[in-house]
Amino acid sequence: HINEIPSNPVLTGASNVCIGDNIHLLPSSSGVWTAVNQSIATISSTGIVTGISEGVATMTYIRSSDGCSSSKEIQVFPNPIKPTIGFITNPDCINRTGSVVLHNLPSVGTWMAN
């Protein structure tokens, strides 16, 4: 009797995370997760990846039943710099409108005022 060669585990989940945030890789059971470059990202036994510092870390899952493994690279991005208010011009009886100057704005995105 000849046994079929098992296939490698299929890994699913996001490939990007910000510093301090988490993503979830699957499968989350029946195997062991390890991380290369743990100074960049760590992974729990259930596949929760935490971004530690900017860079790329490789996550490897080894299935317990047959020892087959798969790896996935995770890109860790720095958190964006929060905008800061430069100065505010309040409306008065002569100038009916005001303005706000913001610094450290991202180059892309949508802004809303309410």
C-alpha positions, 0 to 999 in steps of 0.5 A, a space after each residue: 500500500 502506497 500512501 499519498 504524499 501530503 500537501 503543504 498546509 494552506 496559510 491564510 490571513 493578512 500579510 501586513 500589520 502595523 507596529 503594535 497591532 495584531 492580525 490572525 493567520 490560519 490555521 490556528 490549531 493542529 500545528 505549531 507556529 514559529 517566527 523568524 525575526 521576532 524583533 520585527 513580529 511575533 506569533 502566538 500558538 493560535 496564529 495571532 501575529 503582533 507587529 513589533 518593529 518595521 520590517 519583514 518577518 517570516 511565519 512558519 506553520 508546521 502541521 503536527 499530523 505529518 510535519 509538513 510546513 508552509 511559510 508566509 512573510 509578514 510586512 510590519 509598517 510603522 504607525 503614521 505620525 498623527 497630525 498636529 495643529 499648527 495654528 487656528 484663526 478664529 472668526 471675528 466680527 470683521 473676518 467671518 471665517 476661520 482656518 486651521 493649519 495642520 502639520 504632519 498630514 499623510 500624503 493620501 487619505 480623506 479628511 472630514 470636518 464636522 
